[in-house]
Amino acid sequence: MLMSAIARPESTPDLRAIPTAATPGRAPRIGVLYPSGAGNLGDEAILQATFEAIRARWPDAVLRAFTLHPAKTAANHRVEAEPLTGVNRRLFGAPRGDGPFLVRAAFALARRTRGIPLLGRATGWASQWISALVFETISLRRAWQWLQTADLVLASGGGQLDAVWGGTWGQPYALARWAWLARRARVPFAFLSVGYGGTPTRLSRRFLKYAVSHATYCSVRDAGSLALTRKLGIKSELSVVPDLAFALQPAPPLRPRRPGYDIGISPMIYMRPGSWPHENLAEYQRYIALWTDLVVDRVSRGDRVHLFVTDPADMDAVQEIWARLDAMTRIRCSVAHAATPDTLLEFFRRLDVVVSSRLHGVLLAIVAGRPVLALSHERKVRTLMSDAGVPTFCVELTTATMSQAGGRLSDLTGQLDPCARRLREYVAVASAAVRQQEEMLPQLLRTR
């Protein structure tokens, strides 16, 4: 039954015609594209799984990551790293210095004329465009130089087919330019288990269509992403392979040792002004109130609540919830800090149940075999819970009441063992599908 929860490939591309392995005696040079790297543990889990899969086959592989936070990526994963793109948009872009003289001069002029009507706006607009053009020119040149010696480029996992964060000139443009460069350098370019998000503009959809159409291989992580990708007008073969984080292998959960439940609750900054592409302060405050009420309710039942995050930015939500708790409630609460996917999975071992909204807060709990209540804010979360065979324990965050969320959590605590067994079965199937895809990596390499 659970096998059907994972969509089968439409067809598997015949990769036998692609030369296998790099030139004998030379370690393969592989690039990994990912639109994050700031510390989100879901993103880190995907990058960890990707690099582990490559290193398992080629221990001496020369890896280079192209992310939005290359310094952090390099430190966390022991790889060379550079910015994904030279374009820097709101909520999308790599940190960068002052840049060449032309950029510094443009911004200096914009600062001096800021208070002058019309002129100030014009110089501000011009400085942003000059900066983008200069940094993107530098980025394109470096990418092209690297591609001259590369064997493979992977857009690996995550919601990469998306224009919500950064707009059309964020991820859609980044993927299209990499596909274009790789094609001209004759380097295979592949998508592995990517998700489809929002693409509100025609140009963003054209960028994504170009990138996927010119990929050597493309798999998406769920049936919904497959249907949306097909709507771009993609004619090439696509496969459905679950999220790459299913390749992680945590230790078995620990058995409970005391009365009551240990419950992990992970709030998020969804809709928080200044932190999310779509902002709504009233809605955000309603979500904070809902999570706070869940904490108070479970503590009143004798449970222990552990607040945690899978994205550092969500700690703002944790602090707001903590400030609303009274002293007696705080005694039975804690705030957990997990810096890596492995420490998060180890934390999950000590829990009886998890409540989360972010996709990988839910997914990594499932990987750890922990029953989870998903307070879903997006299609991808609903899809995951449905694929895992537990759609009953998915509640819409945007419309949820305390009665609905609290009642569903109580139902879940009454079915922990059968739910955990169902999740373990699903993880076994999903993990096997990811491993099978990993076996295709040698076939994607080209001979130099």
C-alpha positions as CSV (number, residue, x, y, z in Angstrom):
1,M,0.0,0.0,0.0
2,L,2.7,2.5,1.0
3,M,4.6,1.8,-2.3
4,S,1.8,3.6,-4.1
5,A,2.3,6.7,-1.9
6,I,5.5,7.4,-3.9
7,A,4.7,8.3,-7.5
8,R,6.5,6.2,-10.0
9,P,8.7,7.7,-12.7
10,E,6.8,8.4,-15.9
11,S,9.7,6.8,-17.5
12,T,13.4,6.5,-16.8
13,P,15.7,8.3,-19.2
14,D,18.2,6.0,-21.0
15,L,21.5,7.3,-19.7
16,R,23.6,4.5,-21.3
17,A,24.5,6.8,-24.2
18,I,26.1,9.2,-21.9
19,P,29.9,8.4,-21.4
20,T,30.4,7.1,-17.8
21,A,33.0,8.3,-15.4
22,A,35.5,11.1,-15.8
23,T,38.9,10.9,-17.5
24,P,40.8,8.0,-15.9
25,G,43.3,9.2,-13.2
26,R,41.4,12.4,-12.6
27,A,39.0,13.0,-9.8
28,P,35.5,14.1,-11.1
29,R,34.7,17.7,-10.6
30,I,31.1,18.2,-9.6
31,G,29.1,21.4,-8.9
32,V,26.0,21.5,-6.7
33,L,23.5,24.4,-7.0
34,Y,21.3,25.2,-4.1
35,P,19.3,28.5,-3.3
36,S,20.2,28.7,0.4
37,G,22.9,27.8,2.8
38,A,22.0,30.2,5.6
39,G,21.5,27.5,8.2
40,N,18.0,26.1,7.5
41,L,18.3,22.5,8.6
42,G,16.2,21.2,5.8
43,D,18.6,22.8,3.3
44,E,21.5,21.5,5.2
45,A,20.1,18.0,5.3
46,I,19.7,18.0,1.5
47,L,23.2,19.3,1.0
48,Q,24.6,16.7,3.4
49,A,22.8,13.9,1.7
50,T,24.0,15.1,-1.7
51,F,27.7,15.4,-0.7
52,E,27.6,12.1,1.1
53,A,26.2,10.3,-2.0
54,I,28.9,11.8,-4.2
55,R,31.7,11.1,-1.8
56,A,30.5,7.5,-1.3
57,R,31.2,6.9,-5.0
58,W,34.2,9.2,-5.5
59,P,36.0,9.9,-2.2
60,D,38.4,12.2,-4.0
61,A,35.8,14.1,-5.9
62,V,36.4,17.8,-6.3
63,L,33.2,19.4,-5.1
64,R,32.1,23.0,-5.5
65,A,28.8,24.4,-4.1
66,F,27.1,27.4,-5.5
67,T,24.7,28.8,-2.9
68,L,23.3,32.0,-1.4
69,H,25.7,31.8,1.6
70,P,28.9,30.2,0.3
71,A,31.0,30.9,3.3
72,K,28.6,29.0,5.6
73,T,28.3,26.2,3.0
74,A,32.0,25.8,2.7
75,A,32.4,25.6,6.5
76,N,29.5,23.2,7.1
77,H,30.3,20.8,4.3
78,R,34.0,21.0,3.6
79,V,33.6,22.1,0.0
80,E,34.7,25.0,-2.1
81,A,31.8,27.4,-2.5
82,E,30.8,30.5,-4.4
83,P,27.7,32.6,-4.9
84,L,24.9,30.9,-6.9
85,T,24.4,34.2,-8.9
86,G,25.6,37.8,-8.9
87,V,22.0,39.0,-8.7
88,N,21.0,40.2,-5.2
89,R,17.3,40.5,-4.5
90,R,15.2,41.0,-1.4
91,L,15.3,37.7,0.6
92,F,17.5,36.2,-2.1
93,G,21.1,36.8,-2.7
94,A,24.6,36.1,-1.4
95,P,26.4,38.5,1.0
96,R,29.0,40.5,-0.9
97,G,31.5,43.3,-0.3
98,D,31.6,46.8,-1.7
99,G,32.6,45.6,-5.1
100,P,34.7,47.3,-7.8
101,F,35.1,51.1,-8.1
102,L,32.1,51.5,-10.5
103,V,29.7,50.0,-7.9
104,R,31.2,52.0,-5.0
105,A,30.9,55.2,-7.1
106,A,27.3,54.5,-8.1
107,F,26.2,53.9,-4.5
108,A,28.1,57.0,-3.3
109,L,26.2,59.1,-5.8
110,A,22.9,57.5,-4.7
111,R,23.6,58.4,-1.1
112,R,24.4,62.0,-1.9
113,T,21.3,62.5,-4.0
114,R,18.9,60.5,-1.8
115,G,17.0,63.6,-0.6
116,I,16.5,65.2,-4.1
117,P,13.1,64.5,-5.6
118,L,13.2,62.4,-8.8
119,L,17.0,62.5,-9.1
120,G,17.4,60.6,-5.8
121,R,15.1,57.9,-7.0
122,A,16.8,57.7,-10.4
123,T,20.3,57.4,-8.9
124,G,19.1,54.8,-6.4
125,W,17.6,52.7,-9.2
126,A,20.7,53.1,-11.3
127,S,23.0,52.1,-8.5
128,Q,21.1,48.8,-7.9
129,W,21.2,47.9,-11.6
130,I,24.9,48.8,-12.0
131,S,25.6,46.6,-9.0
132,A,23.6,43.7,-10.3
133,L,25.3,43.9,-13.8
134,V,28.8,44.2,-12.4
135,F,28.5,41.4,-9.9
136,E,26.6,39.1,-12.3
137,T,29.3,39.7,-15.0
138,I,31.9,38.6,-12.4
139,S,29.8,35.6,-11.4
140,L,29.2,34.5,-15.0
141,R,32.9,34.8,-15.8
142,R,33.9,32.7,-12.8
143,A,31.2,30.1,-13.5
144,W,32.3,29.7,-17.1
145,Q,35.9,29.3,-16.1
146,W,35.0,26.6,-13.6
147,L,32.8,24.8,-16.2
148,Q,35.8,24.4,-18.5
149,T,37.1,21.7,-16.2
150,A,33.8,20.4,-14.7
151,D,32.2,17.0,-15.3
152,L,28.7,17.5,-13.9
153,V,26.3,20.2,-12.5
154,L,23.5,19.2,-10.1
155,A,20.6,21.3,-9.0
156,S,20.1,19.1,-6.0
157,G,16.9,18.9,-4.0
158,G,14.8,21.6,-2.3
159,G,12.1,23.8,-3.8
160,Q,14.3,25.0,-6.6
161,L,11.5,25.5,-9.2
162,D,10.3,28.6,-7.5
163,A,10.0,32.4,-7.9
164,V,8.5,33.4,-4.5
165,W,11.9,34.1,-2.9
166,G,13.6,36.7,-5.0
167,G,11.1,36.9,-7.8
168,T,11.8,36.2,-11.5
169,W,15.4,37.4,-11.3
170,G,16.1,35.1,-8.3
171,Q,16.1,31.4,-8.7
172,P,14.4,31.1,-12.1
173,Y,17.0,33.3,-13.7
174,A,19.8,31.5,-11.8
175,L,18.7,28.1,-13.0
176,A,18.3,29.3,-16.6
177,R,21.7,30.9,-16.7
178,W,23.4,27.8,-15.3
179,A,21.5,25.5,-17.8
180,W,22.6,27.9,-20.6
181,L,26.3,27.9,-19.5
182,A,26.4,24.2,-18.9
183,R,24.9,23.5,-22.3
184,R,27.6,25.6,-24.1
185,A,30.4,24.1,-22.0
186,R,29.0,20.6,-22.9
187,V,28.7,19.7,-19.2
188,P,25.7,17.5,-18.1
189,F,23.2,19.5,-16.0
190,A,20.7,17.6,-13.9
191,F,17.9,18.2,-11.4
192,L,17.6,15.8,-8.4
193,S,14.3,15.6,-6.5
194,V,13.4,19.3,-6.7
195,G,10.1,20.8,-5.7
196,Y,7.9,23.3,-7.5
197,G,6.8,26.4,-5.7
198,G,5.2,29.6,-7.0
199,T,5.9,31.2,-10.4
200,P,3.6,34.2,-10.8
201,T,5.2,35.7,-13.9
202,R,5.4,34.5,-17.5
203,L,9.1,35.2,-17.6
204,S,9.8,33.2,-14.4
205,R,8.0,30.2,-16.0
206,R,10.0,30.7,-19.3
207,F,13.2,30.6,-17.3
208,L,12.3,27.4,-15.5
209,K,11.0,25.8,-18.7
210,Y,14.3,26.5,-20.4
211,A,16.4,25.1,-17.5
212,V,14.3,21.9,-17.1
213,S,14.0,21.3,-20.9
214,H,17.8,21.4,-21.3
215,A,18.6,19.2,-18.4
216,T,20.2,15.8,-19.0
217,Y,18.0,14.4,-16.2
218,C,15.2,15.8,-14.0
219,S,13.4,14.3,-11.1
220,V,10.8,16.1,-8.9
221,R,10.0,15.2,-5.3
222,D,6.3,14.7,-5.5
223,A,3.4,14.2,-7.9
224,G,2.2,17.8,-7.4
225,S,5.5,19.2,-8.5
226,L,5.4,16.9,-11.5
227,A,2.0,18.2,-12.5
228,L,3.1,21.8,-12.1
229,T,6.3,21.3,-14.0
230,R,4.4,19.7,-16.8
231,K,2.3,22.8,-17.0
232,L,5.4,24.7,-18.0
233,G,5.2,22.8,-21.3
234,I,8.0,20.4,-20.5
235,K,8.2,17.6,-23.1
236,S,11.2,15.8,-21.8
237,E,11.0,12.8,-19.5
238,L,10.6,13.4,-15.8
239,S,10.7,11.2,-12.7
240,V,9.3,11.4,-9.2
241,V,11.8,10.7,-6.5
242,P,11.3,11.7,-2.9
243,D,13.2,14.4,-1.0
244,L,16.9,13.7,-0.8
245,A,16.8,14.0,3.0
246,F,15.3,10.6,3.1
247,A,18.8,9.3,2.5
248,L,19.8,10.2,6.1
249,Q,20.0,7.3,8.5
250,P,19.3,8.3,12.1
251,A,19.6,6.0,15.1
252,P,16.4,4.4,16.4
253,P,14.1,6.4,18.7
254,L,14.6,6.0,22.5
255,R,11.9,4.4,24.6
256,P,10.0,6.8,26.9
257,R,11.2,6.6,30.5
258,R,8.7,8.7,32.5
259,P,5.0,9.6,32.6
260,G,3.5,12.1,30.2
261,Y,4.7,12.9,26.7
262,D,7.8,14.8,25.4
263,I,6.4,17.0,22.7
264,G,8.5,19.0,20.3
265,I,6.8,22.1,18.9
266,S,8.4,24.1,16.1
267,P,6.7,27.5,15.3
268,M,7.8,29.5,12.3
269,I,7.8,33.1,11.1
270,Y,5.2,32.6,8.3
271,M,3.8,35.9,7.2
272,R,6.0,37.9,9.7
273,P,6.6,41.4,8.3
274,G,10.2,41.8,7.1
275,S,10.8,38.1,7.1
276,W,8.5,36.6,4.6
277,P,7.7,37.4,0.9
278,H,4.0,37.8,1.7
279,E,3.4,39.8,4.9
280,N,0.4,39.9,7.2
281,L,1.0,41.0,10.8
282,A,-2.5,40.1,12.1
283,E,-2.2,36.6,10.6
284,Y,1.2,36.1,12.0
285,Q,0.1,37.1,15.5
286,R,-2.8,34.6,15.2
287,Y,-0.3,31.8,14.5
288,I,1.8,32.8,17.5
289,A,-1.3,32.7,19.7
290,L,-2.2,29.2,18.3
291,W,1.3,27.8,19.0
292,T,1.2,29.4,22.5
293,D,-2.2,27.9,23.3
294,L,-0.9,24.4,22.2
295,V,2.1,24.8,24.6
296,V,-0.1,25.8,27.5
297,D,-2.7,23.0,26.8
298,R,-0.1,20.2,26.7
299,V,1.7,21.4,29.8
300,S,-1.7,21.5,31.6
301,R,-2.1,17.8,30.7
302,G,1.2,16.9,32.3
303,D,3.4,16.8,29.2
304,R,6.8,18.4,28.7
305,V,7.1,20.8,25.7
306,H,10.4,21.4,23.9
307,L,10.4,24.4,21.5
308,F,12.8,24.0,18.6
309,V,13.4,25.5,15.1
310,T,14.7,24.1,11.8
311,D,15.5,27.6,10.5
312,P,17.4,30.1,12.7
313,A,15.0,32.9,11.7
314,D,12.2,31.0,13.5
315,M,13.8,31.7,16.8
316,D,12.0,35.1,16.7
317,A,8.7,33.2,16.9
318,V,10.0,31.0,19.7
319,Q,11.0,34.1,21.7
320,E,7.5,35.7,21.2
321,I,5.8,32.5,22.4
322,W,8.2,32.2,25.4
323,A,7.3,35.8,26.4
324,R,3.6,34.9,26.5
325,L,4.1,31.9,28.9
326,D,3.7,32.3,32.6
327,A,6.4,31.1,35.1
328,M,4.6,27.8,36.0
329,T,4.3,26.8,32.4
330,R,7.9,27.6,31.6
331,I,9.0,25.1,34.3
332,R,7.9,22.3,32.1
333,C,9.2,23.8,28.8
334,S,12.6,24.1,27.2
335,V,14.1,25.6,24.1
336,A,16.3,23.2,22.1
337,H,19.0,24.4,19.8
338,A,20.1,22.1,16.9
339,A,22.9,23.4,14.7
340,T,23.0,20.5,12.2
341,P,20.7,17.9,10.8
342,D,22.4,15.2,12.8
343,T,21.8,17.0,16.1
344,L,18.2,17.6,15.2
345,L,17.7,13.9,14.4
346,E,19.3,13.1,17.7
347,F,16.9,15.5,19.5
348,F,13.9,13.8,17.8
349,R,15.0,10.5,19.3
350,R,14.0,11.7,22.8
351,L,10.5,12.9,21.7
352,D,7.2,11.1,21.6
353,V,5.6,13.4,19.0
354,V,6.5,16.5,16.9
355,V,4.4,19.5,15.9
356,S,5.9,21.4,13.0
357,S,5.0,23.6,10.0
358,R,8.1,23.8,7.8
359,L,8.4,21.0,5.3
360,H,11.7,19.6,6.7
361,G,10.6,20.0,10.3
362,V,7.9,17.5,9.3
363,L,10.1,15.5,7.0
364,L,13.0,15.0,9.3
365,A,10.7,14.0,12.1
366,I,9.3,11.3,9.8
367,V,12.9,10.2,8.9
368,A,13.5,9.9,12.6
369,G,10.4,7.7,12.9
370,R,8.6,10.2,15.1
371,P,4.8,10.7,14.8
372,V,4.2,14.3,13.6
373,L,1.3,16.7,13.5
374,A,1.8,19.0,10.6
375,L,0.3,22.5,10.7
376,S,0.6,23.0,7.0
377,H,1.1,26.4,5.4
378,E,1.8,25.1,1.8
379,R,0.9,22.3,-0.7
380,K,4.3,20.6,-0.2
381,V,3.6,19.9,3.4
382,R,0.1,18.5,2.7
383,T,1.6,16.3,-0.1
384,L,4.3,14.9,2.2
385,M,1.7,13.9,4.8
386,S,-0.5,12.3,2.2
387,D,2.4,10.4,0.6
388,A,3.5,9.2,4.1
389,G,0.0,7.7,4.6
390,V,-1.0,10.0,7.5
391,P,-3.1,12.8,6.0
392,T,-5.4,12.8,9.1
393,F,-2.6,14.4,11.1
394,C,-2.2,17.4,8.8
395,V,-4.1,20.6,9.7
396,E,-4.2,23.8,7.7
397,L,-2.2,26.4,9.6
398,T,-4.0,29.3,7.8
399,T,-7.4,28.2,9.1
400,A,-6.7,26.1,12.1
401,T,-8.3,26.8,15.5
402,M,-7.0,25.7,18.8
403,S,-9.9,23.2,19.1
404,Q,-8.9,21.6,15.7
405,A,-5.1,21.5,16.3
406,G,-5.4,20.5,20.0
407,G,-7.9,17.8,19.2
408,R,-5.9,16.3,16.4
409,L,-2.8,16.3,18.6
410,S,-4.7,14.4,21.2
411,D,-5.8,11.9,18.6
412,L,-2.2,11.4,17.5
413,T,-0.9,10.8,21.1
414,G,-3.5,8.0,21.3
415,Q,-2.1,6.3,18.1
416,L,1.7,6.8,18.5
417,D,2.8,3.2,17.9
418,P,0.7,2.4,14.8
419,C,1.6,5.8,13.4
420,A,5.3,5.3,14.0
421,R,5.1,1.9,12.3
422,R,3.4,3.4,9.2
423,L,6.1,6.1,9.0
424,R,8.9,3.6,9.3
425,E,7.5,1.7,6.4
426,Y,7.2,4.8,4.3
427,V,10.7,5.9,5.1
428,A,12.1,2.6,4.0
429,V,10.4,2.9,0.6
430,A,11.3,6.6,0.2
431,S,14.9,6.0,1.2
432,A,15.2,3.1,-1.3
433,A,14.0,5.3,-4.1
434,V,16.6,8.0,-3.3
435,R,19.3,5.4,-3.1
436,Q,18.3,4.0,-6.5
437,Q,18.5,7.5,-8.0
438,E,22.0,7.9,-6.5
439,E,23.1,4.9,-8.5
440,M,22.5,6.9,-11.7
441,L,25.2,9.5,-10.7
442,P,28.1,7.7,-12.5
443,Q,26.0,7.5,-15.7
444,L,25.6,11.3,-15.6
445,L,29.3,12.0,-15.5
446,R,30.9,12.9,-18.8
447,T,34.3,12.1,-20.2
448,R,36.6,15.1,-20.6
